[in-house]
Amino acid sequence: MSQTIVLDTLPGSPTDFDVLGISCQEKDYRFCWLLHKHLDWRLVQESEQESQQRAPGPVSVFFGELPDLYISIRILQLPKAPKIWIQEAAGMDYLIQLTGNSEAFLNEAAQNIRNIPEVQWCGKLQKLSDKAKAKLIYQ
């Protein structure tokens, strides 16, 4: 089952999403399995063809939607050294990009992720600049 998530890139709100930073040494498929197990997020892996068509940057590992809540989720695995793609994400292994969420949902998701034993750290990237957010937008 393959699907494409198009993030909101309408004029006036191109960066209308929140980003959680995650430190977790698990492989991408195992990390997403943990999210499914603990949060019941049914995420789909991006196909190799889809990933090759995008510009270089963070790798979109898995994505999905919570249709009842109108929330889109994208899990990004950050490139390793020597180049930090987004300065605010230094030291993170993954970013979780949430579109259409509320502050309450974001806080609950972060807390539930922190409760996963394999996760070392999880928190909202508070000072993510619009320039940094623009690097996470793709269609």
N, C-alpha and C positions, 0 to 999 in steps of 0.2 A: 504494500500500500504506500504509494508515494503521493505527496501533496506539496504544494508550494505556498509558503507563507509570504505575503507581501506586506512589509511594514509600512506604516503611515508616513508617506513622504509628501503630503499635501502642503502647499505653501502656507506658512504661518505656524505649522506644527510639525516640522520634520523631525524633531527630536522629542516627541511625546512618548517617551518610554522611560522605565527605570532599569537600573542595572545592579545586580547583586554580584559581588566578587566572592569567589570560593577558592579556598585552599584545600585540595583533596588530591592525594597522590594516586588515586585509583585510575585505571585506564578509562577512556571515554565511555565505552559500552557498559562497564561496571558502574561508573558514576551515574549514568542515566538509569540503569537498573535500580540503583539505590533510591533515586528520586521517585521512580515508579512504586517501589516497595513502600516507601515511607510517606509519600505525598499523593500517590495514585495519579501521577502525571503520565499519561499515555503518549510518549514521544516517539517520533519516527526518525530514522536515520536518513540524513541527506544522501542522495545517490552520488556516486563518483562523477557522473556526467554533470550534475548540477553544480558540484563544487568546482569543477574545472572551468565553468563558464563565468565565474565571478572573479573580480579583481583579487589580488593577493591581500592577505590580512588575516584576521582571526578566522579560524576554521569553524564553520557551523557544523557541529557534530550531530545534534538532534534538535528537532523542533516539533511543535504541536500546538493544540488549542484546548482551552477549557471552554467549550461552546456555551455552557449554561451561564458562565460569568463574562463572556466576550473578552477573554484574555488570550493573547498569543504569547508563546514561550519559545525562546531560542537559546540553546546551550552553545556557547562558543568556547573552543579550546584555544588558549593563547599560544602564539608562537614562542618557542624557547629562545634563550640568549643566542646571539649577542644583542639583538634589537628588541627593545620594548615597544610594542605597537601603540599602546596607550599608557602614558606615564602614570595615570591614576591607578592602573591595574598592576603595577609592579608587584611581583611576589605572588600573584594570583595564578592558579592553574586553569580556572574556568570563569567565564562570565555567564550569568543568566540574564537574558534580556526579556523584560516583561512589558508588553504593550497592552493598554486598556485596563490596567489594574488599579486598585485603590490603595491608599496608604495602609489600611487595615490588612488587606490581602498581602501586601509586600512584607509587613512586619510579621504576620503569621507564617508566611513562606520562609522567611529568613530564620525564624525561631525553629521551625520544623526541620530545616536543613541543618542547623546547628546541633540538633538532637541526634543526627546520624553519626554513629561512632567513628566512621572513617573520615569525617570532615574535620579538618583542623580549625578552619575559620570561615565565617560567612557574614557578610554585611553589605549594606547598601553603599555604593560608591557615591558619596554625597556631593563631591565637588567635581563631577565629571563635566568637562567643558563641552560647549556645543560643537567645537572642532573635533573633540574626541568622540562624541556621540555620532557625528557625521560619518566617522570611519566604520560604524556598526550598521549603517543603513545600506540595504541592498534590495534589489527587486529581482 
